[in-house]
């Protein structure tokens, strides 16, 4: 995980704004603790904080290349899972590489294919490329929107960053919310409407969108869309197809020059990923590190719920025996969880999922002592129907997103004058 931020201005000389750029950069240090760099030019300034995974020494950013009379500078947060294929294709067409990192492959892809490079990318990414001669900034975000990219249009300029807090360092980005921002926080949270940034002037590049900021105008467009289609495969073909896709995804995400591990909660998703990752590591003669979290006195106080009918440790231990990996336990206590709520909200920028966020923050701090990269089963429940409401007949009959079943309750927290301006149910729908 890395952090990117920057600004374009049509009237100021941004070479004089290094202190402001450094302030914006400092807000992203959690995302990139290993290296940092800045780029300053008259009309564009960009900064990067790096978590080094591939080609640690030569993959520093911002990265710059010159080709065809134009100079291009990139800041990039993400991973390309088809780096090898893209590199081979570009080399066959004459590109000469100086590093082994995916940053250079992405930058050379942009030089070669222009905006259409994103159509070639298999990965998760948010990046910006400044074209020095053309004086235009290209922005892009991955298909599903795994990597964040926020922006704000300011008088005679433009500001962007991986997190909202980076934008709020800029004096021309007001720290204000309106009724839409209130609705996002109280009615939609911890989710958000695609493209929204909660604060009044802040927006987010939508998933699968890209485009240019040039001559004071921002033009973004979708480069990919998800389409629903009838499923025509039989069960055997479906199972084989899913196995192929998941196995390929895990193998591609195991490419790393730094230590790698997996989350292991004992559920189907993390158990499957850990098993596949273990196969990859065994083929390479390496040992997989797996990581689990538990809570002090959980065996005494656990109470089953509709959301979590059973406790995790029994299943974790079964997988630990099956895999034979090097397993690590993190045990968290309530006072530490409560204290970490503040840091968790600060890291997320917005109110989130309370103790789920603080647990994840503390857990990841412990994991970082052993590995730099960890695969997890996050979002597998959405893909594979893991949450209870997918099997709850009452919830399935209700129109709307299954998470959003508490709108009436949440509306009670709105001030009457605000509630009068927001049709809460219609907003959520």
C-alpha positions in Angstrom: 0.0 0.0 0.0 1.4 3.4 -1.0 0.1 7.0 -0.9 -0.1 9.5 -3.7 -1.0 13.2 -3.6 -0.5 16.3 -5.7 -1.9 19.4 -7.2 -2.1 21.3 -10.5 -2.3 25.1 -10.6 -2.7 27.4 -13.7 -1.4 30.6 -12.1 1.0 29.7 -9.2 4.5 28.4 -9.6 4.2 25.2 -7.6 8.0 25.0 -7.3 7.4 27.4 -4.4 4.8 25.1 -2.7 7.1 22.4 -1.4 6.2 23.0 2.2 2.5 22.6 1.4 3.2 19.4 -0.7 5.2 18.0 2.2 2.3 18.6 4.6 0.0 16.7 2.3 2.6 13.9 1.9 3.0 13.6 5.7 -0.7 12.7 6.1 -0.1 9.5 4.0 2.9 8.1 5.9 0.9 5.2 7.3 0.3 4.1 3.7 4.0 4.3 2.8 6.5 3.9 5.6 9.5 2.8 3.6 10.3 5.6 1.1 9.0 9.0 0.1 9.6 11.3 -2.8 8.3 14.5 -4.4 8.1 16.1 -7.9 8.0 19.9 -8.4 7.4 21.8 -11.6 5.8 25.1 -12.4 2.2 23.8 -12.9 2.3 20.4 -11.2 3.6 19.1 -7.9 3.2 15.5 -6.8 4.3 13.4 -3.8 4.5 9.7 -3.0 4.9 7.5 0.1 5.9 3.9 -0.6 5.4 0.5 0.9 8.2 -1.3 -1.0 7.2 -4.7 -2.3 8.8 -5.2 -5.8 12.3 -4.0 -6.7 12.8 -2.2 -3.4 15.9 -0.2 -4.5 15.0 0.9 -8.0 11.2 1.3 -7.7 11.3 4.8 -6.1 8.6 7.3 -7.0 7.8 9.8 -8.5 9.2 8.0 -11.6 10.0 9.8 -14.8 10.6 8.7 -18.4 11.1 10.7 -21.6 9.9 9.3 -25.0 8.9 10.8 -28.3 9.8 14.4 -27.2 7.5 14.2 -24.2 8.4 13.7 -20.5 6.0 11.7 -18.2 6.1 11.6 -14.4 3.9 9.1 -12.4 2.8 8.6 -8.9 1.1 5.2 -8.4 -0.5 3.2 -5.6 -1.3 -0.4 -6.3 -0.2 -3.7 -7.8 -0.3 -5.0 -11.4 -0.9 -8.7 -11.5 0.0 -9.1 -15.1 3.2 -7.1 -15.0 5.2 -9.9 -16.6 2.8 -10.2 -19.6 2.8 -6.4 -20.1 6.5 -6.1 -19.8 7.1 -8.9 -22.4 4.6 -7.2 -24.8 6.2 -3.8 -24.4 9.7 -5.2 -24.9 8.7 -6.9 -28.1 7.5 -3.5 -29.3 10.8 -1.9 -28.5 10.6 -0.6 -24.9 13.8 -0.9 -22.8 13.3 -1.1 -19.0 15.6 0.1 -16.3 13.9 -1.6 -13.3 11.9 -4.7 -12.5 9.0 -2.9 -10.7 5.4 -2.7 -11.9 5.6 1.1 -11.6 7.8 1.4 -14.7 5.7 -1.1 -16.5 2.6 1.0 -15.8 4.3 4.2 -16.8 5.7 2.7 -20.1 2.2 1.3 -20.8 0.8 4.8 -20.6 3.6 6.1 -22.8 2.9 3.4 -25.3 -0.9 3.1 -25.3 -2.0 6.4 -23.7 -5.3 6.4 -21.7 -6.1 2.9 -23.1 -3.4 1.4 -21.0 -5.9 0.9 -18.2 -7.8 -1.6 -20.4 -4.6 -3.8 -20.4 -4.2 -3.7 -16.6 -5.0 -6.7 -14.4 -4.6 -5.3 -10.9 -5.6 -2.8 -8.3 -4.4 0.8 -8.8 -4.8 4.5 -8.5 -2.3 6.6 -10.3 -1.6 10.0 -11.8 0.7 10.9 -14.8 1.8 14.4 -15.5 2.7 15.2 -19.2 5.2 18.0 -19.0 4.9 19.3 -22.5 1.1 18.9 -22.9 0.6 20.2 -19.3 -2.1 17.8 -18.5 -2.7 15.3 -15.7 -4.1 11.8 -16.3 -5.9 10.1 -13.5 -7.1 6.5 -13.3 -8.6 4.0 -10.8 -9.0 0.2 -11.0 -12.1 -1.5 -12.1 -13.6 -2.3 -8.7 -12.2 0.7 -6.9 -9.9 -1.2 -4.4 -7.4 1.7 -4.4 -8.8 5.1 -3.3 -8.4 8.4 -5.2 -10.0 11.6 -4.0 -9.9 15.0 -5.7 -11.1 18.6 -5.4 -11.4 21.3 -8.0 -10.1 24.6 -6.5 -9.9 28.1 -8.0 -7.5 27.9 -11.0 -6.4 24.4 -9.9 -6.9 20.8 -8.9 -5.9 18.7 -5.8 -5.8 14.9 -5.5 -4.8 12.3 -3.0 -5.2 8.7 -1.7 -7.0 10.0 1.4 -9.3 12.8 2.2 -6.9 14.1 4.9 -4.3 14.9 2.3 -6.7 17.2 0.4 -7.8 18.9 3.6 -4.2 20.2 4.1 -4.7 22.4 1.1 -5.9 25.9 2.1 -8.4 26.0 -0.8 -10.2 22.8 0.2 -12.9 23.8 2.8 -13.5 21.6 5.9 -17.2 21.7 5.4 -20.1 19.2 5.0 -23.6 19.8 3.7 -26.8 17.8 4.0 -25.4 15.3 1.5 -22.4 14.7 3.6 -24.5 14.3 6.7 -26.7 11.7 4.9 -23.5 9.8 3.8 -22.2 9.7 7.4 -25.4 8.9 9.2 -27.5 7.0 6.7 -24.9 5.2 4.5 -21.9 4.7 6.7 -19.6 2.9 6.8 -20.4 2.7 3.0 -20.4 5.7 0.7 -22.1 6.6 -2.5 -19.7 6.0 -5.4 -17.9 9.2 -6.4 -18.7 11.0 -3.2 -16.2 12.4 -0.7 -18.5 13.4 2.1 -16.9 16.9 2.4 -18.7 19.5 0.3 -16.1 20.0 -2.4 -14.3 16.6 -2.3 -15.2 13.9 -4.8 -13.7 10.5 -5.6 -12.7 9.1 -9.0 -15.3 6.4 -9.5 -14.2 2.8 -10.0 -13.2 2.0 -13.6 -12.9 5.7 -14.5 -10.1 7.7 -15.9 -9.5 11.0 -17.6 -7.6 14.3 -17.8 -7.4 17.5 -15.9 -6.2 20.1 -18.4 -6.7 23.8 -19.1 -8.8 24.1 -16.0 -11.2 21.3 -16.9 -11.7 17.8 -15.5 -13.0 15.1 -17.9 -13.5 11.6 -16.5 -15.1 8.7 -18.3 -15.7 5.0 -17.6 -13.3 2.5 -19.3 -15.1 -0.7 -18.1 -18.5 -1.7 -16.9 -19.8 -4.8 -15.1 -22.7 -6.4 -17.1 -25.2 -8.9 -15.8 -25.7 -11.9 -18.0 -27.5 -15.3 -17.9 -25.4 -18.0 -16.3 -25.3 -20.9 -18.8 -22.5 -23.1 -17.4 -23.5 -26.4 -15.6 -22.4 -27.1 -12.1 -19.1 -28.9 -13.0 -18.0 -26.2 -15.4 -18.9 -23.5 -12.9 -16.9 -25.1 -10.2 -13.9 -25.6 -12.5 -14.2 -22.0 -13.8 -14.4 -20.5 -10.2 -11.4 -22.7 -9.1 -9.4 -21.4 -12.1 -10.1 -17.8 -11.4 -9.5 -17.9 -7.7 -6.3 -20.0 -8.1 -5.0 -17.6 -10.7 -5.8 -14.6 -8.5 -3.9 -16.0 -5.5 -0.9 -17.0 -7.6 -0.6 -13.6 -9.2 -0.9 -11.9 -5.8 1.9 -14.1 -4.3 4.6 -12.3 -6.4 6.6 -10.3 -3.9 10.2 -9.4 -3.1 9.3 -9.1 0.6 7.8 -11.5 3.2 4.2 -12.5 2.5 1.5 -14.2 4.6 -2.3 -14.7 4.9 -5.1 -13.8 7.3 -6.7 -17.0 8.7 -10.0 -16.6 10.5 -11.1 -20.2 10.0 -13.9 -19.2 7.6 -14.2 -20.6 4.1 -12.6 -17.6 2.3 -9.4 -17.2 4.4 -9.0 -20.9 4.7 -9.3 -21.3 0.9 -6.8 -18.5 0.2 -4.4 -19.8 2.9 -4.5 -23.3 1.4 -3.8 -22.0 -2.1 -1.1 -19.7 -0.9 0.5 -22.6 1.0 0.7 -24.6 -2.2 2.5 -21.8 -4.0 4.9 -21.4 -1.1 5.6 -25.1 -0.9 6.4 -25.2 -4.6 9.0 -22.4 -4.0 10.4 -24.2 -1.0 9.2 -21.5 1.4 7.1 -21.5 4.5 3.8 -19.6 4.7 3.1 -17.4 7.7 -0.6 -17.3 8.7 -2.2 -14.9 11.2 -5.2 -15.1 13.4 -6.8 -12.7 16.0 -8.7 -13.6 19.2 -10.0 -11.6 22.1 -9.1 -11.9 25.8 -11.6 -14.2 27.5 -13.5 -14.8 24.3 -14.1 -18.4 25.2 -16.0 -17.2 28.3 -17.9 -14.3 26.9 -18.7 -15.2 23.3 -22.4 -15.0 22.4 -23.6 -16.2 19.1 -25.5 -13.9 16.9 -27.3 -14.0 13.5 -24.1 -12.5 12.0 -21.7 -14.8 13.8 -23.3 -18.1 15.0 -20.0 -19.7 16.1 -16.6 -18.5 17.4 -13.6 -18.7 15.2 -10.8 -20.4 17.2 -12.0 -24.0 16.7 -11.9 -23.6 12.9 -8.6 -21.7 13.0 -7.0 -24.5 14.9 -8.4 -27.1 12.5 -6.8 -25.2 9.6 -3.6 -24.7 11.5 -3.2 -28.5 11.8 -4.2 -29.0 8.2 -1.8 -26.5 6.7 1.2 -27.0 8.9 2.3 -23.4 8.4 4.0 -21.1 10.8 1.0 -19.7 12.6 0.8 -16.5 14.7 -1.9 -15.6 17.2 -2.7 -12.0 18.2 -4.9 -11.7 21.4 -6.6 -8.3 21.9 -8.1 -6.9 25.1 -11.0 -4.5 25.4 -9.0 -1.4 26.7 -6.6 -1.6 23.8 -9.5 -1.9 21.3 -11.2 1.1 22.8 -8.1 3.2 22.7 -7.4 2.2 19.1 -10.8 3.6 18.0 -9.3 7.0 17.6 -6.4 5.9 15.5 -8.7 3.7 13.4 -11.0 6.6 12.6 -8.0 8.8 11.8 -6.6 6.1 9.4 -10.0 5.7 7.7 -10.7 9.5 7.6 -14.4 8.8 8.4 -16.4 6.9 11.0 -16.2 3.2 10.2 -17.2 -0.1 11.8 -16.1 0.7 15.3 -14.4 -2.2 17.0 -14.0 -4.0 13.7 -11.8 -1.2 12.5 -9.7 -1.0 15.7 -9.3 -4.8 15.8 -8.1 -4.7 12.2 -5.7 -1.9 12.9 -4.1 -3.6 15.9 -4.0 -6.9 14.2 -2.2 -5.5 11.1 0.3 -3.8 13.4 1.2 -7.2 14.8 1.3 -8.8 11.3 3.7 -6.1 10.1 6.3 -7.4 12.6 6.6 -10.6 10.5 5.5 -9.8 6.9 4.9 -6.8 4.6 2.1 -8.3 2.4 -0.8 -10.3 3.6 -3.7 -11.8 1.6 -7.1 -11.8 3.2 -10.6 -12.9 2.4 -12.1 -9.4 2.6 -15.1 -9.0 0.2 -15.4 -12.7 -0.5 -18.7 -12.7 1.5 -20.1 -10.2 -1.1 -19.0 -12.4 -4.0 -19.9 -15.8 -2.6 -23.0 -15.1 -0.4 -21.3 -15.5 2.9 -23.3 -13.1 5.0 -26.5 -14.3 6.8 -28.8 -12.0 5.0 -28.1 -13.7 1.7 -30.0 -16.7 3.2 -32.5 -14.7 5.2 -35.9 -14.9 3.5 -37.3 -11.8 5.2 -34.4 -9.6 4.2 -34.3 -11.0 0.7 -38.0 -10.0 0.2 -37.2 -6.3 1.0 -36.2 -4.1 -1.9 -32.8 -2.4 -1.4 -29.3 -3.2 -0.3 -29.3 -5.9 2.5 -26.9 -3.9 4.7 -29.3 -1.0 4.9 -32.0 -2.2 7.3 -31.6 0.4 10.0 -32.5 3.6 8.1 -35.4 4.5 10.4 -33.3 4.0 13.5 -30.4 6.1 12.1 -32.8 8.9 11.1 -33.4 9.5 14.8 -29.9 10.9 15.2 -30.6 13.7 12.6 -31.4 17.1 14.0 -35.1 17.9 13.1 -34.1 20.8 10.8 -31.7 18.5 8.9 -34.2 15.6 8.9 -36.8 17.8 7.3 -34.4 18.4 4.3 -33.5 14.8 3.8 -35.8 12.0 2.6 -33.8 9.3 4.4 -35.4 6.3 2.9 -35.3 7.7 -0.6 -31.7 8.6 -0.2 -30.6 5.2 0.9 -32.7 3.5 -1.8 
